[in-house]
Amino acid sequence: PDNELLTTQIHQDLQNLSALKNNLYAFPSDVTSEGEVLKARFAYAVDEFVKTVQDKMIEERSFEGIEFMKEMFERCNRKRLTMTLIMIL
């Protein structure tokens, strides 16, 4: 998400909400409904941001997980001299 654009939009929305107090034809219910719209918009923006962060975490961790599994597989394929082999010899 474009954080700068989101910040500008939030600022404008709050200014518009505040401007309703000077509107002679606005009712308190208009302020309430505009507030509800803002809450819904913020909730949606936050949800999208959370999804973006989660997707990045999953993407980064899945790549790290694949690298870790490759390393473990390589380690398993190495021949090791263990104590049991030494005692047998």
C-alpha positions in Angstrom: 0.0 0.0 0.0 1.0 3.6 -0.7 1.5 4.9 2.9 1.9 8.5 1.7 -1.3 8.5 -0.3 -3.1 6.8 2.6 -1.9 9.5 5.0 -3.1 12.2 2.7 -6.5 10.5 2.3 -7.0 10.1 6.0 -6.1 13.8 6.6 -8.6 14.9 3.9 -11.4 12.7 5.3 -10.9 14.0 8.8 -10.9 17.6 7.5 -14.2 16.9 5.6 -15.7 15.4 8.7 -14.7 18.4 10.8 -16.1 20.8 8.2 -19.6 19.3 8.7 -19.8 21.3 12.0 -19.9 24.5 9.9 -22.5 23.2 7.4 -25.8 24.7 8.2 -27.7 21.8 6.5 -25.8 19.0 8.2 -27.4 17.0 11.0 -25.7 15.1 13.8 -26.8 11.9 12.1 -24.7 13.1 9.0 -21.7 13.3 11.2 -22.4 9.9 12.6 -22.8 8.4 9.2 -19.6 10.0 7.9 -17.8 8.8 11.0 -19.0 5.2 10.3 -17.8 5.5 6.7 -14.4 6.6 7.9 -14.2 3.7 10.4 -15.0 1.2 7.7 -12.4 2.8 5.4 -9.7 2.7 8.1 -10.6 -0.9 9.0 -10.3 -1.9 5.4 -7.0 -0.1 5.0 -5.6 -1.7 8.2 -6.8 -5.2 7.0 -5.1 -4.8 3.7 -1.9 -3.6 5.4 -2.0 -6.6 7.7 -2.4 -9.0 4.7 0.5 -7.3 3.0 2.8 -7.7 6.0 1.7 -11.4 6.5 2.3 -12.2 2.8 5.8 -10.7 3.0 6.5 -12.7 6.2 5.3 -15.9 4.6 7.3 -15.2 1.4 10.5 -14.5 3.3 10.1 -17.4 5.7 9.2 -19.9 3.0 12.4 -19.0 1.2 14.4 -19.3 4.4 12.7 -22.6 5.1 13.6 -24.0 1.7 17.3 -23.0 2.2 17.3 -24.6 5.7 15.8 -27.8 4.3 18.5 -27.9 1.6 21.2 -27.5 4.2 19.7 -30.2 6.3 19.4 -32.5 3.3 23.1 -31.9 2.4 24.1 -32.6 6.0 22.2 -35.9 6.0 24.0 -37.1 2.9 27.4 -36.5 4.4 29.3 -39.5 5.7 30.3 -39.1 9.3 32.7 -41.0 11.4 30.8 -41.7 14.7 31.9 -43.4 17.9 30.1 -46.6 16.9 32.2 -46.8 13.8 35.4 -46.2 15.7 34.6 -48.9 18.2 33.9 -51.4 15.4 37.2 -50.6 13.7 
